[in-house]
Amino acid sequence: MNDKRGECRHYLSYSGVKLPLKLISELEEANLANRNTYFRAYLDEQQRIVVCQKVVYGEIEFEHRYEYYADGALKRAEITEGDDEPKIMCFDGSTLNLSTQKEP
């Protein structure tokens, strides 16, 4: 499945704590009807996650949106959980987080 966000894939879970999330155990779309919880990821043309959603009983529990530098390093993460305000995290191209802010 493709849409304006890119290629869509589905996964069982993720591993680690670093951003972007590392999604594991890809699921076939035909098997989603049998799952209560899964992760939906939209990938860009370089196969990087640009949107990651945790879906629970058909509802989006949380969503991550990622932007990258040209070299592939994470530039920005926007994290939304439920009805909370999005949290923005900006990176300097290394593992250091430069700032955390709420969306204006």
Secondary structure, 3 states (H helix, E strand, C coil): CEECCEEEEEEEEEECCCCCCEEEEEECHHHHHHCCEEEEEEECCCCCEEEEEEEECCEEEEEEEEEECCCCCEEEEEEEECCCCCEEEEECCCCCEEEEEECC
